[in-house]
Amino acid sequence: MAPVRLPADAELPLLRARVADLSDRALVVGDPGRAARVAERLDDVRQLTANREYHVYSGTHRGVPVTVASHGVGAAGAAVCFEELARGGVTRIIRSGTAGGIQPEVVDGAIVVATAAVRADGVSHQLVPTEFPAIATPELAVALKAAAAKTGLEVHSGIVLTGDMFYPSDVITGIDHRMWQRAGIVAVEMEASALFVIASLHGIEAGAVFAIDGNPLAAKDDAMDGYDPYREIVTRAVDGALDTALDVLIAD
């Protein structure tokens, strides 16, 4: 089945935005509040919609039209956002979010650029078989790493782990983060694999850049009792990741 493309006068069912109001380039974030922060960086900005966790803005960055959309927490809901943007004619999607470090050196305040993602989410397996890889567009990954280096923050790149579980369970083991650490996974987050798979199926570009807001393995805090993303070091990394994403989003 060929990818669906909606006409310009159509309205996206859950994002509630008109196709004609979308740019061909979209920055996606989990938090609607963070989408509003991105909107403050834009010129000629207007909010298109606010439906459920999906808040959508339109504006320009350095003269280039861009769309900003929030997708909420977790791959299943985020996949709705990614799918509708692709159906609406968006051809480049970059996700900017937060992630937890897995490697010992990937700690609070760093930036991680994803080259690919482990598909431990619950939705991408219903779109395409497990053997299908979730890979960022290589040119975008290279550009994101170069742009992130200009922030002056510590930058890492590599494969990230996308999972549905945020807090660990005291009932079952869940994801073995130490096994993934031994496998070389750089960080863990919750939506990138769905983005990369959906982008591949639609034949569009996709990338992801993350601010690291903690590393439970390095902190020996498996229960995440000390998790606190509201610190200045994290805020700086979030701003750096957003600026990185916007710069690459508008690049030729």
N, C-alpha and C positions, 0 to 999 in steps of 0.2 A: 504494500500500500504506500503510495506516494505521500510525502509530508503535506499536511493541510496548510493552505494559505488563505486567509480570510480577506474579503474585499474591504476597501478603505472605509466604507460606511458601516461596517459591522462593529458591534460592541463585544469586547471580550467578556465571557460570561461571569467569571469570578473577579478578575481585576477590574471589571466594569469600565475600562477605558476604551475609547473609540480608536480603531486601528489608525485612522487618519491623524490622530494626535501623537502617535508614537514616532520616535526617531528610529533609525536603523541600528543605533548603538545604545545599550542599556547597562547601567550599573545596578547590581542587585545586592541587597543587604538583608539581614534577618530582621533587625529591629526597626519598626516604623519610626521610632525616635531618631535612629541613625539616618534613615532616609531623609528626615527633615534636616538633619545636620548637613547632609550632602547638598540638599536643595539650597541651603544658605551659601554654598560655594558657587552657585550657578547665576548666570545673568538671565533676564527675561523669564524668570521662573514662575510657574503656576502649578498648583496642585490639581491633578486631573480627577483623582478618585481617592476614596478611603473606604474600603469594604473589607470587613474582617481584618486579617493581618496584612492585607495588601493595600499599601498606600503608594500611589503612583504620581510622579512629578514629571514635568517637561520643562526644559530650559536649554541654555547654551553654555558651553565651557570653551573659552577662548574662541568664540565665534562658531563652534561646531554644535549642532543640535544633539542633545542627549536625553535619554529617559532614565529616571531613577525609580526603582520599585523595591518595596520590602516584601519578603517572602515568609516571614515567621521562622519558627524553630522546627527543624526536622525535614528529612528528604521528601516525605510524602506531600506535605503542604507546599514545600518549595517547588516540587516538580510541577504543580499546577501553574505557578508563576512562570517558570521557565518555558513550559509548553505553550502557554498562551502568548508569551512574548514572541516565541518563534513563529507561532501561527499568525501573529500580527505583523510579521515582516521584519522583526529585529534580526540582524545578521551577525552581531557581535555582542556577547554578554560576558561581563566580568563580575565575578562575585568578590566582594570585600567583606570580611567578617573577622571573628575571633576564633582562636583555636588553642588547644592545649599542647604544649611541647611533649614529645615522646623521647627524642634523643637527649642525653644529659646536658648538652650545650645549648639546646633550644629552650630558652627561659624567658621569663616575663620581660616585655618590652621589645622583643625581637620581631622581625617580619619574616614570614615564610611564604614563598611562592610555590604553588603546587604544579608539578609536572604531570601528575596522574593521581588517581585515587583508588584505594581498595574499596570494593563494592560490598561493604558490610551494612548497607542500608536496606530498608524493607520494600523499596518500590522499584528500583532499577531492574530487579530480576523478573518483574512482571512486564517489562518493556522489551527485553532482549535477553538471551541466555547468559548464564554466568560467565561463560568463556569470553564474552565480548569485553574488551578493555575500556576503562574510563580514563581517557587521556585528554589533557589540556591541549589546545592548539599550540604546537611547538613554538611558533613565532611569537605568540602572545606571552608564553612563559619566559622566553628569552628577554622580551621587551620589559616585562614586569620586573624581572630580576635587575635589569639595568636601571630602571626608573627607581626601584626601591633603594638601590645603592646610593642614590643622590639624596636620600633623606638623612643620611648620617647615622641611621640605626643599623644594628646588626641584622644581616640578611642571610637566610638559609633557603635552599630550594630542594625539592625532591618529592617523593610520593607521600601523600597524606592518607590517613585512614578516615573513611566516612562511616559513622555508626549512628544508630538510633538512640543509644543509651547515653544519657548525660551523667546522672549520678549512679554510682555503682550499687548493685544489689547485695544485700547481706543474706540472700536466699540461694542464689545461684551464682556461679563464677562470672558469667558474661564474657565480654571481650578480654582476651589475654593481652594486655598492653605490653607486657614484658616480652612476649613472643614477637609482637610486631616491632618492638624496639630492636630486638636481635636481627630482625629482617631488614632493618634500615629505614623503617617508616619515620618520617620527620615529625609529624604532628597529627592530632586527631581533631576532627570537626564533624559536622552533621549533614552537609548538603552537597558537597562538591561532586561526588560520584554521580548523583542524579543530573546535575548540570552538564557534566561532560558527556554522559550517555545521551541525553536528550539533544544536546548540540550536535553530536555525531549523527544521530538519526535524522536530524533536519538539515545537515550539511552546512552548519553555521559555525562561527568561531566562538571559543569559550576559554576563559582563564579564571584564575582565583588567586587572591593574595590575602594573607591573614596576619592579624596582630596576635601575638602570643600573650595570653592573660594568665598563664600559670603552667606548671609542670609537676603534677602530683607525684610522678615517679622520682624526679630529682629531689622533691621536697619530702619524700617518704610519707606522703599524705594520701594513701590509696582511697580513703573514705571521702576525700575532698572536704574535710571539715574546715580547712583554712582558706577555701576558695573565696577570693574577693577581686572581682574584675573592675571595681570602682577606685582605682588608684592612678596617680598621675603617670606612672611609668607605662601603664596600659593605655591611658588616654593618648599619650604621645604616639604610641605604636598604632593605635586605631587611626589617628589623624594621618600618620605616615602612609598607612595602607590605603586609606581613602584617596589621598593625593596621588599615590602611585597608580591606583586603578583609573582615576579620571584622566591622568596624563596618557596612559596607554589606550584608554577607550577612544580618545579622539585622534590618535596618531594614524597616519596613513599606512 
